Every structure is written in structure tokens, then in C-alpha cells.
């Protein structure tokens, strides 16, 4: 395994004194888990759980619980779920005072049909509201960009908003990290790859981002995909591999961090936790491979929780899980 950099500052231009500005989806996760295999045209016994969700919101909560000053830009409806999202995000330490409350619209949601062994089977994403986020909302909050140490986006943003984020980030010289969110949404990020400080696709998303005939299948092809993204201009590329951990690369090389064996309670949100754990490490200037291990630790903790973000997440808990 090669180290991607000799130290945390190898490609790190992050100002640790600012806040992290997270932009994208915030809403509700609905998770249905049958007690047996799903059967068509039948009401299956099982359990249904609700938790807060949205890729950007999940990343923001993980960061806030790790004591990173975090500001969320998103949109929710003026409905009861929107009020729940705002109040619970605030309680978790996220600055939500700039989140749009849109009259007459419903708050975004994600519905997951799980397997009896706790893996996502089918998902339905309804974040149309965030997909219409106006560029004027972002330019109106330009001081938040100017004062940020890092910007994190998910791919639910509409094209005009993505373009505005990149323009404001370049203007104020703030690094941008991106979560591709899904293979269908990842296509919106392709033209901006040279502008990303970090991107963290899963296997399926590498096909879209790298123009592959088939997505990364294993550690070797995942490292190759990460290196390809670096060749396209990304500073740090991570490919998440589920039970196989992650592959990563920067300009000086690539490597692999294995997953930590654990009992999986719920896999939803683990990738968002991994991204947040890596960002936490990079902000604090740790070596790149240690930042990757922090990401794996955060993902492992999330896999053990029925929530999309571990309610008791802390720096102490994260480092207790760290395997070096």
C-alpha cells in the first residue's frame, strides 16, 4: 500500500480557522426492512424507521458532532418534516440559520427498501426541492463562501447552482469537496473535476466519472479509478468499496485502507460518514492515509447504528475505533 502523501499538508491548502460550508440535500430518511425476502403484491411484516437524511446534511451533522464549525445551505419545505430537520440539525450543532424554508413545498425525502440483512436494496430519492435551489440564494450568501475553510457539495444541486458554487469557490480560493451521490447525478460533476480538492465516488459512480465501460470492481481497479480522477485534475480521489474498505490516490500515489469487520445494523449514511471523517482528518492536518482511516472508522460506527448519523459521535469515539 502506497502513501498518497508524506504528510497532511502534501496537497492541503485548507485554512483550519474557517467553517466548513456544506451545500446540498437535507431531508428525511424512511427505511423499510422486511423480516423475510420481499415478495411482490404482498404486505410484508418488518420494521419501518425514520431518521434525518440527505447526503449534504449527513456530512454536515457528522462534522458538527466532530466539533468542526459547520454551516448548511439547503432548502426544506414549510412543513412538519422541514421543522424537524431544522430543529434537530441545530441541536446537533449545525448552523442552519441560512437554510431556505420554501412555502408550499414539501421537504425532501429518501425511501429505502432494505434487505433482511440490513443492506439497501431499492431506493427512491425525492429531493426535487434542492434540485431547484437558485443561484441567487448562493450569491446572496457569498460571505459564507469567503469565510469558509472548505466547501462540501452533493450532486443534488442543479447545474446553475453547481456552476455558481465553483465560481464563488474560485473567487475566494476555497477548496471544494464533492460527493457524487448517485451514478445518475454524478454526470453533473464531470466538467468540474479539475476544480475539486476531493471527490468520493462509490464503485458504481466511477463508471460515470471516469468514463469506464464497467465500474471499478475490486481494490486494484478502484485504485486505478482514483488515479484516473487525479489525472483529470482532482487533488484527492477516494473510491469507497463497502466491505473492502476504500481506495484512494493523490498526485504522489495511491493506496488501500481495508474495512473494519463489524456487525451491520444499517448501511445508509456510512458513505457520508466516511467522507466527513476524511474531511475531519484533512482539516486537522493529519497524514493522508490516517485521514482515510478516520473515514473508515466513521463509516464503521455508522454501520452499527440504526440512524443515518451516529447520535453519540465524538472525536473520542472516532479515535477509539481507529485502526493504524
Phi and psi restraints in degrees (value plus and minus 20) as a CYANA .aco file:
   2 UNK   PHI    -112.2   -72.2
   2 UNK   PSI     123.7   163.7
   3 UNK   PHI     -98.3   -58.3
   3 UNK   PSI     118.6   158.6
   4 UNK   PHI     -99.7   -59.7
   4 UNK   PSI     -40.8    -0.8
   5 UNK   PHI    -178.7  -138.7
   5 UNK   PSI     136.4   176.4
   6 UNK   PHI     -92.2   -52.2
   6 UNK   PSI     -47.1    -7.1
   7 UNK   PHI    -173.6  -133.6
   7 UNK   PSI     151.3   191.3
   8 UNK   PHI     -83.0   -43.0
   8 UNK   PSI     -37.4     2.6
   9 UNK   PHI    -115.2   -75.2
   9 UNK   PSI     -12.6    27.4
  10 UNK   PHI     -74.1   -34.1
  10 UNK   PSI     -64.6   -24.6
  11 UNK   PHI    -149.4  -109.4
  11 UNK   PSI      -1.0    39.0
  12 UNK   PHI    -113.9   -73.9
  12 UNK   PSI      94.1   134.1
  13 UNK   PHI    -133.0   -93.0
  13 UNK   PSI       5.1    45.1
  14 UNK   PHI     -98.9   -58.9
  14 UNK   PSI     112.2   152.2
  15 UNK   PHI    -106.5   -66.5
  15 UNK   PSI      91.3   131.3
  16 UNK   PHI     -92.6   -52.6
  16 UNK   PSI     -25.6    14.4
  17 UNK   PHI    -107.8   -67.8
  17 UNK   PSI     -33.7     6.3
  18 UNK   PHI    -111.7   -71.7
  18 UNK   PSI     158.8   198.8
  19 UNK   PHI    -107.7   -67.7
  19 UNK   PSI     143.9   183.9
  20 UNK   PHI    -114.8   -74.8
  20 UNK   PSI     106.7   146.7
  21 UNK   PHI    -120.6   -80.6
  21 UNK   PSI      93.1   133.1
  22 UNK   PHI    -128.2   -88.2
  22 UNK   PSI     109.5   149.5
  23 UNK   PHI    -150.2  -110.2
  23 UNK   PSI     105.0   145.0
  24 UNK   PHI     133.1   173.1
  24 UNK   PSI    -166.3  -126.3
  25 UNK   PHI     -99.8   -59.8
  25 UNK   PSI     120.9   160.9
  26 UNK   PHI    -161.4  -121.4
  26 UNK   PSI     110.9   150.9
  27 UNK   PHI    -193.9  -153.9
  27 UNK   PSI    -167.2  -127.2
  28 UNK   PHI    -139.2   -99.2
  28 UNK   PSI     114.9   154.9
  29 UNK   PHI    -117.2   -77.2
  29 UNK   PSI     111.9   151.9
  30 UNK   PHI    -137.4   -97.4
  30 UNK   PSI     100.4   140.4
  31 UNK   PHI    -140.7  -100.7
  31 UNK   PSI     100.4   140.4
  32 UNK   PHI    -130.9   -90.9
  32 UNK   PSI     105.8   145.8
  33 UNK   PHI    -144.0  -104.0
  33 UNK   PSI      93.2   133.2
  34 UNK   PHI     -94.5   -54.5
  34 UNK   PSI     134.3   174.3
  35 UNK   PHI     -99.4   -59.4
  35 UNK   PSI     -34.3     5.7
  36 UNK   PHI    -163.1  -123.1
  36 UNK   PSI     159.6   199.6
  37 UNK   PHI     -79.1   -39.1
  37 UNK   PSI     121.3   161.3
  38 UNK   PHI     -81.6   -41.6
  38 UNK   PSI     122.9   162.9
  39 UNK   PHI    -150.7  -110.7
  39 UNK   PSI     113.5   153.5
  40 UNK   PHI     -85.8   -45.8
  40 UNK   PSI     126.4   166.4
  41 UNK   PHI      38.9    78.9
  41 UNK   PSI      14.2    54.2
  42 UNK   PHI    -162.5  -122.5
  42 UNK   PSI     122.7   162.7
  43 UNK   PHI    -106.5   -66.5
  43 UNK   PSI      91.3   131.3
  44 UNK   PHI    -110.5   -70.5
  44 UNK   PSI     118.9   158.9
  45 UNK   PHI     -89.8   -49.8
  45 UNK   PSI     131.7   171.7
  46 UNK   PHI     148.8   188.8
  46 UNK   PSI    -175.0  -135.0
  47 UNK   PHI    -154.2  -114.2
  47 UNK   PSI     127.8   167.8
  48 UNK   PHI    -143.7  -103.7
  48 UNK   PSI     108.5   148.5
  49 UNK   PHI    -145.2  -105.2
  49 UNK   PSI     130.7   170.7
  50 UNK   PHI    -137.3   -97.3
  50 UNK   PSI     120.3   160.3
  51 UNK   PHI    -171.6  -131.6
  51 UNK   PSI     147.3   187.3
  52 UNK   PHI     -90.0   -50.0
  52 UNK   PSI     129.6   169.6
  53 UNK   PHI    -169.3  -129.3
  53 UNK   PSI    -181.4  -141.4
  54 UNK   PHI      76.0   116.0
  54 UNK   PSI     107.4   147.4
  55 UNK   PHI     -76.4   -36.4
  55 UNK   PSI     -72.4   -32.4
  56 UNK   PHI     -81.4   -41.4
  56 UNK   PSI     -64.1   -24.1
  57 UNK   PHI     -83.4   -43.4
  57 UNK   PSI     -60.8   -20.8
  58 UNK   PHI     -81.6   -41.6
  58 UNK   PSI     -64.6   -24.6
  59 UNK   PHI     -81.3   -41.3
  59 UNK   PSI     -63.4   -23.4
  60 UNK   PHI     -81.3   -41.3
  60 UNK   PSI     -63.0   -23.0
  61 UNK   PHI     -87.3   -47.3
  61 UNK   PSI     -61.6   -21.6
  62 UNK   PHI     -77.8   -37.8
  62 UNK   PSI     -65.6   -25.6
  63 UNK   PHI     -83.7   -43.7
  63 UNK   PSI     -64.1   -24.1
  64 UNK   PHI     -82.5   -42.5
  64 UNK   PSI     -60.1   -20.1
  65 UNK   PHI     -89.6   -49.6
  65 UNK   PSI     -40.6    -0.6
  66 UNK   PHI    -111.1   -71.1
  66 UNK   PSI      -4.7    35.3
  67 UNK   PHI      48.3    88.3
  67 UNK   PSI       8.1    48.1
  68 UNK   PHI    -115.0   -75.0
  68 UNK   PSI     103.4   143.4
  69 UNK   PHI     -77.8   -37.8
  69 UNK   PSI     102.4   142.4
  70 UNK   PHI    -155.0  -115.0
  70 UNK   PSI     109.9   149.9
  71 UNK   PHI    -136.5   -96.5
  71 UNK   PSI     113.1   153.1
  72 UNK   PHI    -128.1   -88.1
  72 UNK   PSI     109.6   149.6
  73 UNK   PHI    -131.7   -91.7
  73 UNK   PSI      99.8   139.8
  74 UNK   PHI    -182.1  -142.1
  74 UNK   PSI    -191.9  -151.9
  75 UNK   PHI    -161.7  -121.7
  75 UNK   PSI     116.1   156.1
  76 UNK   PHI    -151.8  -111.8
  76 UNK   PSI     143.5   183.5
  77 UNK   PHI     -98.5   -58.5
  77 UNK   PSI     152.0   192.0
  78 UNK   PHI    -112.4   -72.4
  78 UNK   PSI      24.7    64.7
  79 UNK   PHI    -134.3   -94.3
  79 UNK   PSI     159.3   199.3
  80 UNK   PHI     -82.0   -42.0
  80 UNK   PSI     -64.0   -24.0
  81 UNK   PHI     -79.1   -39.1
  81 UNK   PSI     -57.0   -17.0
  82 UNK   PHI     -83.0   -43.0
  82 UNK   PSI     -60.8   -20.8
  83 UNK   PHI     -84.8   -44.8
  83 UNK   PSI     -58.8   -18.8
  84 UNK   PHI     -83.7   -43.7
  84 UNK   PSI     -65.0   -25.0
  85 UNK   PHI     -79.0   -39.0
  85 UNK   PSI     -68.4   -28.4
  86 UNK   PHI     -82.2   -42.2
  86 UNK   PSI     -68.4   -28.4
  87 UNK   PHI     -88.1   -48.1
  87 UNK   PSI     -61.2   -21.2
  88 UNK   PHI     -95.1   -55.1
  88 UNK   PSI     -53.4   -13.4
  89 UNK   PHI     -84.2   -44.2
  89 UNK   PSI     -63.1   -23.1
  90 UNK   PHI     -81.4   -41.4
  90 UNK   PSI     -62.4   -22.4
  91 UNK   PHI     -83.6   -43.6
  91 UNK   PSI     -48.3    -8.3
  92 UNK   PHI    -101.4   -61.4
  92 UNK   PSI     -26.4    13.6
  93 UNK   PHI      84.7   124.7
  93 UNK   PSI     -16.6    23.4
  94 UNK   PHI    -102.2   -62.2
  94 UNK   PSI     117.2   157.2
  95 UNK   PHI     -98.8   -58.8
  95 UNK   PSI      87.7   127.7
  96 UNK   PHI    -132.1   -92.1
  96 UNK   PSI      -6.0    34.0
  97 UNK   PHI     -86.9   -46.9
  97 UNK   PSI     -36.6     3.4
  98 UNK   PHI    -120.5   -80.5
  98 UNK   PSI     -19.8    20.2
  99 UNK   PHI     -87.8   -47.8
  99 UNK   PSI     113.1   153.1
 100 UNK   PHI     -92.4   -52.4
 100 UNK   PSI     115.4   155.4
 101 UNK   PHI    -128.2   -88.2
 101 UNK   PSI      92.4   132.4
 102 UNK   PHI    -121.3   -81.3
 102 UNK   PSI      93.8   133.8
 103 UNK   PHI     -80.7   -40.7
 103 UNK   PSI     119.2   159.2
 104 UNK   PHI      57.4    97.4
 104 UNK   PSI     -18.0    22.0
 105 UNK   PHI    -131.7   -91.7
 105 UNK   PSI     136.4   176.4
 106 UNK   PHI    -119.2   -79.2
 106 UNK   PSI     127.1   167.1
 107 UNK   PHI     -87.9   -47.9
 107 UNK   PSI     123.8   163.8
 108 UNK   PHI     -84.2   -44.2
 108 UNK   PSI     137.7   177.7
 109 UNK   PHI    -173.0  -133.0
 109 UNK   PSI     138.1   178.1
 110 UNK   PHI    -150.9  -110.9
 110 UNK   PSI     106.8   146.8
 111 UNK   PHI    -129.6   -89.6
 111 UNK   PSI     104.3   144.3
 112 UNK   PHI    -136.9   -96.9
 112 UNK   PSI     110.5   150.5
 113 UNK   PHI    -119.5   -79.5
 113 UNK   PSI      94.5   134.5
 114 UNK   PHI    -113.6   -73.6
 114 UNK   PSI     141.0   181.0
 115 UNK   PHI    -104.6   -64.6
 115 UNK   PSI     143.0   183.0
 116 UNK   PHI     -79.8   -39.8
 116 UNK   PSI     -37.9     2.1
 117 UNK   PHI    -119.4   -79.4
 117 UNK   PSI      -1.6    38.4
 118 UNK   PHI      57.4    97.4
 118 UNK   PSI      -1.5    38.5
 119 UNK   PHI    -120.3   -80.3
 119 UNK   PSI     124.2   164.2
 120 UNK   PHI     -81.5   -41.5
 120 UNK   PSI     114.8   154.8
 121 UNK   PHI    -128.0   -88.0
 121 UNK   PSI     -80.6   -40.6
 122 UNK   PHI    -150.4  -110.4
 122 UNK   PSI     119.1   159.1
 123 UNK   PHI    -149.0  -109.0
 123 UNK   PSI     125.1   165.1
 124 UNK   PHI    -143.2  -103.2
 124 UNK   PSI      99.6   139.6
 125 UNK   PHI    -125.5   -85.5
 125 UNK   PSI     108.1   148.1
 126 UNK   PHI    -146.3  -106.3
 126 UNK   PSI      57.9    97.9
 127 UNK   PHI    -139.3   -99.3
 127 UNK   PSI      22.1    62.1
 128 UNK   PHI     -80.2   -40.2
 128 UNK   PSI     -53.3   -13.3
 129 UNK   PHI     -82.9   -42.9
 129 UNK   PSI     -66.0   -26.0
 130 UNK   PHI     -87.0   -47.0
 130 UNK   PSI     -50.0   -10.0
 131 UNK   PHI     -89.5   -49.5
 131 UNK   PSI     -25.3    14.7
 132 UNK   PHI    -136.0   -96.0
 132 UNK   PSI      -4.4    35.6
 133 UNK   PHI     -77.9   -37.9
 133 UNK   PSI     101.3   141.3
 134 UNK   PHI     -96.9   -56.9
 134 UNK   PSI     127.4   167.4
 135 UNK   PHI     -81.4   -41.4
 135 UNK   PSI     -51.5   -11.5
 136 UNK   PHI     -82.5   -42.5
 136 UNK   PSI     -51.0   -11.0
 137 UNK   PHI     -82.9   -42.9
 137 UNK   PSI     -58.8   -18.8
 138 UNK   PHI     -94.0   -54.0
 138 UNK   PSI     -66.5   -26.5
 139 UNK   PHI     -85.1   -45.1
 139 UNK   PSI     -50.7   -10.7
 140 UNK   PHI     -88.1   -48.1
 140 UNK   PSI     -39.1     0.9
 141 UNK   PHI    -129.5   -89.5
 141 UNK   PSI       8.9    48.9
 142 UNK   PHI     -75.3   -35.3
 142 UNK   PSI     -56.3   -16.3
 143 UNK   PHI     -77.1   -37.1
 143 UNK   PSI     -47.9    -7.9
 144 UNK   PHI     -88.2   -48.2
 144 UNK   PSI     -52.9   -12.9
 145 UNK   PHI     -90.0   -50.0
 145 UNK   PSI     -65.3   -25.3
 146 UNK   PHI     -81.3   -41.3
 146 UNK   PSI     -53.1   -13.1
 147 UNK   PHI    -115.0   -75.0
 147 UNK   PSI     -14.4    25.6
 148 UNK   PHI    -104.0   -64.0
 148 UNK   PSI     129.4   169.4
 149 UNK   PHI    -106.4   -66.4
 149 UNK   PSI     -47.7    -7.7
 150 UNK   PHI    -179.2  -139.2
 150 UNK   PSI     127.5   167.5
 151 UNK   PHI    -135.9   -95.9
 151 UNK   PSI     115.7   155.7
 152 UNK   PHI    -144.9  -104.9
 152 UNK   PSI     108.9   148.9
 153 UNK   PHI    -145.4  -105.4
 153 UNK   PSI     134.7   174.7
 154 UNK   PHI    -131.6   -91.6
 154 UNK   PSI     148.8   188.8
 155 UNK   PHI    -108.8   -68.8
 155 UNK   PSI      -8.1    31.9
 156 UNK   PHI     -92.2   -52.2
 156 UNK   PSI     -36.6     3.4
 157 UNK   PHI     -84.4   -44.4
 157 UNK   PSI     124.6   164.6
 158 UNK   PHI     -91.8   -51.8
 158 UNK   PSI     140.4   180.4
 159 UNK   PHI     -74.3   -34.3
 159 UNK   PSI     -63.5   -23.5
 160 UNK   PHI     -82.9   -42.9
 160 UNK   PSI     -59.9   -19.9
 161 UNK   PHI     -87.9   -47.9
 161 UNK   PSI     -60.3   -20.3
 162 UNK   PHI     -78.9   -38.9
 162 UNK   PSI     -65.8   -25.8
 163 UNK   PHI     -80.6   -40.6
 163 UNK   PSI     -60.4   -20.4
 164 UNK   PHI     -86.3   -46.3
 164 UNK   PSI     -61.5   -21.5
 165 UNK   PHI     -77.4   -37.4
 165 UNK   PSI     -67.4   -27.4
 166 UNK   PHI     -84.1   -44.1
 166 UNK   PSI     -61.8   -21.8
 167 UNK   PHI     -81.2   -41.2
 167 UNK   PSI     -66.2   -26.2
 168 UNK   PHI     -88.1   -48.1
 168 UNK   PSI     -57.3   -17.3
 169 UNK   PHI     -84.3   -44.3
 169 UNK   PSI     -63.3   -23.3
 170 UNK   PHI     -85.5   -45.5
 170 UNK   PSI     -60.8   -20.8
 171 UNK   PHI     -79.2   -39.2
 171 UNK   PSI     -61.5   -21.5
 172 UNK   PHI    -121.7   -81.7
 172 UNK   PSI     -15.3    24.7
 173 UNK   PHI      37.3    77.3
 173 UNK   PSI      29.7    69.7
 174 UNK   PHI    -128.9   -88.9
 174 UNK   PSI     107.5   147.5
 175 UNK   PHI     -83.7   -43.7
 175 UNK   PSI     127.5   167.5
 176 UNK   PHI    -140.2  -100.2
 176 UNK   PSI     109.3   149.3
 177 UNK   PHI    -128.4   -88.4
 177 UNK   PSI     123.1   163.1
 178 UNK   PHI    -149.8  -109.8
 178 UNK   PSI     119.8   159.8
 179 UNK   PHI    -129.9   -89.9
 179 UNK   PSI      98.3   138.3
 180 UNK   PHI     -85.1   -45.1
 180 UNK   PSI     -41.6    -1.6
 181 UNK   PHI      57.7    97.7
 181 UNK   PSI     -70.6   -30.6
 182 UNK   PHI    -182.4  -142.4
 182 UNK   PSI     140.2   180.2
 183 UNK   PHI     -78.6   -38.6
 183 UNK   PSI     -57.7   -17.7
 184 UNK   PHI     -88.6   -48.6
 184 UNK   PSI     -57.2   -17.2
 185 UNK   PHI    -101.4   -61.4
 185 UNK   PSI     -45.9    -5.9
 186 UNK   PHI     -79.8   -39.8
 186 UNK   PSI     -46.5    -6.5
 187 UNK   PHI     -79.0   -39.0
 187 UNK   PSI     -48.0    -8.0
 188 UNK   PHI     -87.8   -47.8
 188 UNK   PSI     -38.3     1.7
 189 UNK   PHI    -111.7   -71.7
 189 UNK   PSI     -32.5     7.5
 190 UNK   PHI     -76.8   -36.8
 190 UNK   PSI     -66.1   -26.1
 191 UNK   PHI     -88.8   -48.8
 191 UNK   PSI     -34.4     5.6
 192 UNK   PHI    -122.7   -82.7
 192 UNK   PSI     -16.4    23.6
 193 UNK   PHI     -72.1   -32.1
 193 UNK   PSI     -62.3   -22.3
 194 UNK   PHI     -84.0   -44.0
 194 UNK   PSI     -33.7     6.3
 195 UNK   PHI    -116.1   -76.1
 195 UNK   PSI     -24.5    15.5
 196 UNK   PHI    -111.0   -71.0
 196 UNK   PSI     111.4   151.4
 197 UNK   PHI     -91.9   -51.9
 197 UNK   PSI     -61.4   -21.4
 198 UNK   PHI    -166.9  -126.9
 198 UNK   PSI     124.7   164.7
 199 UNK   PHI    -158.6  -118.6
 199 UNK   PSI     125.7   165.7
 200 UNK   PHI    -154.6  -114.6
 200 UNK   PSI      54.3    94.3
 201 UNK   PHI     -98.0   -58.0
 201 UNK   PSI     139.1   179.1
 202 UNK   PHI    -110.0   -70.0
 202 UNK   PSI    -195.7  -155.7
 203 UNK   PHI     -75.4   -35.4
 203 UNK   PSI     -71.6   -31.6
 204 UNK   PHI     -80.8   -40.8
 204 UNK   PSI     -55.9   -15.9
 205 UNK   PHI     -93.3   -53.3
 205 UNK   PSI     -39.2     0.8
 206 UNK   PHI     -85.1   -45.1
 206 UNK   PSI     -50.9   -10.9
 207 UNK   PHI     -80.4   -40.4
 207 UNK   PSI     -65.6   -25.6
 208 UNK   PHI     -88.8   -48.8
 208 UNK   PSI     -69.4   -29.4
 209 UNK   PHI     -90.0   -50.0
 209 UNK   PSI     -55.1   -15.1
 210 UNK   PHI    -119.2   -79.2
 210 UNK   PSI     -24.1    15.9
 211 UNK   PHI      47.2    87.2
 211 UNK   PSI      16.3    56.3
 212 UNK   PHI    -105.9   -65.9
 212 UNK   PSI     132.8   172.8
 213 UNK   PHI     -93.5   -53.5
 213 UNK   PSI     -51.3   -11.3
 214 UNK   PHI    -155.9  -115.9
 214 UNK   PSI     129.7   169.7
 215 UNK   PHI     -90.7   -50.7
 215 UNK   PSI     147.0   187.0
 216 UNK   PHI     -75.4   -35.4
 216 UNK   PSI     115.9   155.9
 217 UNK   PHI    -129.2   -89.2
 217 UNK   PSI     -51.8   -11.8
 218 UNK   PHI    -166.4  -126.4
 218 UNK   PSI    -194.0  -154.0
 219 UNK   PHI     -80.0   -40.0
 219 UNK   PSI     -66.5   -26.5
 220 UNK   PHI     -80.8   -40.8
 220 UNK   PSI     -67.8   -27.8
 221 UNK   PHI     -92.4   -52.4
 221 UNK   PSI     -47.4    -7.4
 222 UNK   PHI     -89.7   -49.7
 222 UNK   PSI     -61.4   -21.4
 223 UNK   PHI     -82.9   -42.9
 223 UNK   PSI     -59.6   -19.6
 224 UNK   PHI     -83.0   -43.0
 224 UNK   PSI     -60.6   -20.6
 225 UNK   PHI     -85.5   -45.5
 225 UNK   PSI     -61.0   -21.0
 226 UNK   PHI     -82.2   -42.2
 226 UNK   PSI     -63.0   -23.0
 227 UNK   PHI     -85.4   -45.4
 227 UNK   PSI     -55.2   -15.2
 228 UNK   PHI     -83.7   -43.7
 228 UNK   PSI     -61.6   -21.6
 229 UNK   PHI     -83.6   -43.6
 229 UNK   PSI     -57.9   -17.9
 230 UNK   PHI     -84.6   -44.6
 230 UNK   PSI     -60.0   -20.0
 231 UNK   PHI     -83.3   -43.3
 231 UNK   PSI     -46.5    -6.5
 232 UNK   PHI    -103.6   -63.6
 232 UNK   PSI     -23.9    16.1
 233 UNK   PHI     100.9   140.9
 233 UNK   PSI     -30.2     9.8
 234 UNK   PHI     -88.0   -48.0
 234 UNK   PSI     119.1   159.1
 235 UNK   PHI     -95.8   -55.8
 235 UNK   PSI     -67.0   -27.0
 236 UNK   PHI    -151.4  -111.4
 236 UNK   PSI     106.7   146.7
 237 UNK   PHI    -139.9   -99.9
 237 UNK   PSI     113.2   153.2
 238 UNK   PHI    -143.0  -103.0
 238 UNK   PSI     114.4   154.4
 239 UNK   PHI    -137.7   -97.7
 239 UNK   PSI      95.2   135.2
 240 UNK   PHI    -102.4   -62.4
 240 UNK   PSI     120.2   160.2
 241 UNK   PHI    -145.7  -105.7
 241 UNK   PSI      -1.0    39.0
 242 UNK   PHI      41.0    81.0
 242 UNK   PSI    -143.3  -103.3
 243 UNK   PHI     -85.8   -45.8
 243 UNK   PSI     -33.4     6.6
 244 UNK   PHI    -115.3   -75.3
 244 UNK   PSI     -17.2    22.8
 245 UNK   PHI      70.8   110.8
 245 UNK   PSI    -150.1  -110.1
 246 UNK   PHI    -167.5  -127.5
 246 UNK   PSI     135.3   175.3
 247 UNK   PHI    -134.0   -94.0
 247 UNK   PSI     131.1   171.1
 248 UNK   PHI    -170.7  -130.7
 248 UNK   PSI     142.3   182.3
 249 UNK   PHI    -177.2  -137.2
 249 UNK   PSI     132.1   172.1
 250 UNK   PHI    -158.4  -118.4
 250 UNK   PSI    -189.1  -149.1
 251 UNK   PHI     -83.8   -43.8
 251 UNK   PSI     -40.7    -0.7
 252 UNK   PHI    -118.0   -78.0
 252 UNK   PSI     -20.8    19.2
 253 UNK   PHI     133.6   173.6
 253 UNK   PSI    -186.3  -146.3
 254 UNK   PHI    -167.1  -127.1
 254 UNK   PSI     148.3   188.3
 255 UNK   PHI    -184.4  -144.4
 255 UNK   PSI    -196.7  -156.7
 256 UNK   PHI    -158.4  -118.4
 256 UNK   PSI     114.8   154.8
 257 UNK   PHI    -136.8   -96.8
 257 UNK   PSI      98.8   138.8
 258 UNK   PHI     -90.4   -50.4
 258 UNK   PSI     136.9   176.9
 259 UNK   PHI     -92.7   -52.7
 259 UNK   PSI     138.2   178.2
 260 UNK   PHI    -112.4   -72.4
 260 UNK   PSI     105.0   145.0
 261 UNK   PHI     -83.1   -43.1
 261 UNK   PSI     108.9   148.9
 262 UNK   PHI    -176.0  -136.0
 262 UNK   PSI     143.1   183.1
 263 UNK   PHI    -101.3   -61.3
 263 UNK   PSI     102.1   142.1
 264 UNK   PHI    -108.6   -68.6
 264 UNK   PSI      98.7   138.7
 265 UNK   PHI    -113.7   -73.7
 265 UNK   PSI     -59.8   -19.8
 266 UNK   PHI    -182.0  -142.0
 266 UNK   PSI     104.0   144.0
 267 UNK   PHI    -108.1   -68.1
 267 UNK   PSI     -32.4     7.6
 268 UNK   PHI     -89.5   -49.5
 268 UNK   PSI     110.8   150.8
 269 UNK   PHI      74.6   114.6
 269 UNK   PSI     -30.8     9.2
 270 UNK   PHI     -84.5   -44.5
 270 UNK   PSI     -60.4   -20.4
 271 UNK   PHI     -85.5   -45.5
 271 UNK   PSI     -56.9   -16.9
 272 UNK   PHI     -86.2   -46.2
 272 UNK   PSI     -59.5   -19.5
 273 UNK   PHI     -84.4   -44.4
 273 UNK   PSI     -59.7   -19.7
 274 UNK   PHI     -80.2   -40.2
 274 UNK   PSI     -66.9   -26.9
 275 UNK   PHI     -78.7   -38.7
 275 UNK   PSI     -65.1   -25.1
 276 UNK   PHI     -84.8   -44.8
 276 UNK   PSI     -59.9   -19.9
 277 UNK   PHI     -83.2   -43.2
 277 UNK   PSI     -60.5   -20.5
 278 UNK   PHI     -85.0   -45.0
 278 UNK   PSI     -65.4   -25.4
 279 UNK   PHI     -81.1   -41.1
 279 UNK   PSI     -61.6   -21.6
 280 UNK   PHI     -76.3   -36.3
 280 UNK   PSI     -64.4   -24.4
 281 UNK   PHI     -85.3   -45.3
 281 UNK   PSI     -63.9   -23.9
 282 UNK   PHI     -85.0   -45.0
 282 UNK   PSI     -60.7   -20.7
 283 UNK   PHI     -81.1   -41.1
 283 UNK   PSI     -55.5   -15.5
 284 UNK   PHI    -109.9   -69.9
 284 UNK   PSI     -12.8    27.2
 285 UNK   PHI      52.2    92.2
 285 UNK   PSI       4.4    44.4
 286 UNK   PHI     -99.1   -59.1
 286 UNK   PSI     140.6   180.6
 287 UNK   PHI     -75.3   -35.3
 287 UNK   PSI     129.0   169.0
 288 UNK   PHI     -80.0   -40.0
 288 UNK   PSI     -61.3   -21.3
 289 UNK   PHI     -87.5   -47.5
 289 UNK   PSI     -50.8   -10.8
 290 UNK   PHI     -90.7   -50.7
 290 UNK   PSI     -56.2   -16.2
 291 UNK   PHI     -80.4   -40.4
 291 UNK   PSI     -59.3   -19.3
 292 UNK   PHI     -84.5   -44.5
 292 UNK   PSI     -59.4   -19.4
 293 UNK   PHI     -86.9   -46.9
 293 UNK   PSI     -56.1   -16.1
 294 UNK   PHI     -82.4   -42.4
 294 UNK   PSI     -58.4   -18.4
 295 UNK   PHI     -82.5   -42.5
 295 UNK   PSI     -64.2   -24.2
 296 UNK   PHI     -83.5   -43.5
 296 UNK   PSI     -58.8   -18.8
 297 UNK   PHI     -82.0   -42.0
 297 UNK   PSI     -64.7   -24.7
 298 UNK   PHI     -83.2   -43.2
 298 UNK   PSI     -61.1   -21.1
 299 UNK   PHI     -84.0   -44.0
 299 UNK   PSI     -60.9   -20.9
 300 UNK   PHI     -81.6   -41.6
 300 UNK   PSI     -65.0   -25.0
 301 UNK   PHI     -80.8   -40.8
 301 UNK   PSI     -59.1   -19.1
 302 UNK   PHI     -88.8   -48.8
 302 UNK   PSI     -57.2   -17.2
 303 UNK   PHI     -79.2   -39.2
 303 UNK   PSI     -45.8    -5.8
 304 UNK   PHI    -107.4   -67.4
 304 UNK   PSI     -23.6    16.4
 305 UNK   PHI    -131.5   -91.5
 305 UNK   PSI     123.8   163.8
 306 UNK   PHI     -94.6   -54.6
 306 UNK   PSI     -32.4     7.6
 307 UNK   PHI    -109.5   -69.5
 307 UNK   PSI     137.2   177.2
 308 UNK   PHI     -94.9   -54.9
 308 UNK   PSI     -37.7     2.3
 309 UNK   PHI    -154.3  -114.3
 309 UNK   PSI     115.6   155.6
 310 UNK   PHI     -85.2   -45.2
 310 UNK   PSI      97.9   137.9
 311 UNK   PHI     -80.6   -40.6
 311 UNK   PSI     -52.7   -12.7
 312 UNK   PHI    -119.5   -79.5
 312 UNK   PSI      -0.1    39.9
 313 UNK   PHI     -79.8   -39.8
 313 UNK   PSI     117.2   157.2
 314 UNK   PHI    -171.8  -131.8
 314 UNK   PSI     147.5   187.5
 315 UNK   PHI     -80.8   -40.8
 315 UNK   PSI     -60.1   -20.1
 316 UNK   PHI     -82.7   -42.7
 316 UNK   PSI     -64.7   -24.7
 317 UNK   PHI     -84.4   -44.4
 317 UNK   PSI     -60.6   -20.6
 318 UNK   PHI     -81.7   -41.7
 318 UNK   PSI     -65.9   -25.9
 319 UNK   PHI     -94.2   -54.2
 319 UNK   PSI     -47.2    -7.2
 320 UNK   PHI     -82.1   -42.1
 320 UNK   PSI     -51.4   -11.4
 321 UNK   PHI    -106.7   -66.7
 321 UNK   PSI     -33.9     6.1
 322 UNK   PHI     -85.5   -45.5
 322 UNK   PSI     110.6   150.6
 323 UNK   PHI    -134.9   -94.9
 323 UNK   PSI     101.0   141.0
